[in-house]
Amino acid sequence: MKVRVIIGFATVLIALMAQAQEKTIKHVPAKPTSASSGQDMYVNYCAVCHGKDGKGGGPAASALKAPPTDLTALAKKNNGQYPSLHVATIIRGDGELPAHGNKDMPVWGPLFMEMSQGHEAQVQQRIANLDQYIASLQAK
C-alpha cells in the first residue's frame, strides 16, 4: 500500500513539475503608444520577445515555438545593408515569416490600423519609425 501511495505521489509531482516548466504566452491587448516614437513602440511591442537589446532574449522568448530573430544582425545577414523594406513588410504583416505562421509574432499592421483609428498615414508613420529604431540597433 505504501509503495502505491509513494508511486502515485511521485507521478503527481512529476506531472506538476512538467506543467510548471511549460511556459505560455499571455495575449493581452497592445496599449497605444505614440506613433512618433519608434523606441517606445519597440519597448512596448517588441522587447518582450526580442529583448530590449534586440538580440532575441526577451522574457517571453523561451515560451515561443521558434526563437525570436536577433534584430541586431539583420544588416549583417544582408551583406551589410539593413533590409528596411523587408522589415517594414514583416511588421505590417505582408511578408512570409515562420513566426507569423504559428502566431507567435503578432501581425502589427491591423493592430496599428486599429490604434490609428483607420488612418493609413499614421500606420505608415508607426511602421517607418519602428523600422528606423530597429535599424539603429544594428551591430556595428
N, C-alpha and C positions, 0 to 999 in steps of 0.2 A: 504494500500500500504506500509506504514512504517513497519508494522508488518512483511510482507513478506520479505522485504529487511533485516530486523534485523534477522529473522529466516534463511534466505539464507546466510547472513554473518556469523552467528553462526555455521551453518553447514560447511561452508568452513573452518572456524577457527578450528573446531574440527577435520576435516579431515587433515589439515596441522599439527596440534599438534600430531595426531596419526602417521603421516609419520615421523615427527621429532623424535619420540620415538622409531621407528623401527630402529634397528641397523643392519648394514650389514657388512660383512667381505669383504674387498677388497683383491682380489687374485692378488699377484704380484710374479714375478719370484724370486726364492730363490737366494740370492747372494752367490757366492762361498766363503767359509772360509777355513782356514787351517784344514786339516784332523787330525792334531796332537793336536788340542785344543778342548777338549770336552766342556769347558766353553764357548769358542767363538761360537761354533755351538749351544749350548743351548741358549745363549743370542740372537743369530740371528734367530734361527728357532723355538724355543720352548717357550721362555719367553712371547711372545705376547699373548699367551693363558694361559700358566701355571704360568706366573708371574716369575719375577727374583728370587723370593724365592722358587718357585716350588709348592706353595700351591694352585694354580689354579685361581689366581686373576689377570691375565694379562689384558691389556687394551682391548683385543678382547673377553674376556671370556663372557661378558654379551650378545654378539651377537650370541653365539653358541646355538644350539638346546639342547645340553646336557652340563652340567658344566664340565670343564676340570678336569682331575684327579689330586688330591693332590699328587704330586710326592714325597713329603717328608714322606708320610705314607705308601709307598709300602712295606717296610720291616715289619712295624707294622702289616699290614693286612696279612702278610705271616708268621705268628708265629715268628717274629723277624729276619727272613732271607730275605735279599734283593734278589728279583727274577730276577737275571741278565739275564738268558736265556729268560725268558718271556718278559722282557723289550726290549732286542735286537730283538726278534721276532716281537714285535709290531712296533719298529722303522723301521725295514726292510719292514714291511707290510705283513708279513706272518701269523700273528695271528688274532684271532677274537676279535674285539673291537667295541663296538657300535659307537664310534666316527668315525671309518673308514667307517662304513656303510652309514652314512649320509654325508660323505666327509667333515666334519668339520676339522678333523685332516688329514694332508697330509700323504701319504704313502712315507716315506723318501727313501726307498731302490732305486726305479727308479730315484729319483732326485739325490741321491748321486752317482748313476752309471753315470748319465749324467755329473755331476760335475767332476767326476773322469775319464771322457773320456773312460769309459768301463773297467777300471782297477778294477777288483773284490777285489784285495788285499787292495786297497785304500778305497773301500766301506766298507770292513770289519774293517779297521782301524777307519774310521769315526764312525761306529756304536759302536765299542768297546770303543772308547774314550768318546763318548756321553753317553753311558751306565755307564761308570766309573764316569763321572761327576754327573749323576743323582743319582748314589749310594752315592756320597759324600753329597747329600742334605738330606739324611735320618735323621729323628728326632732321637735324642739320648735318 
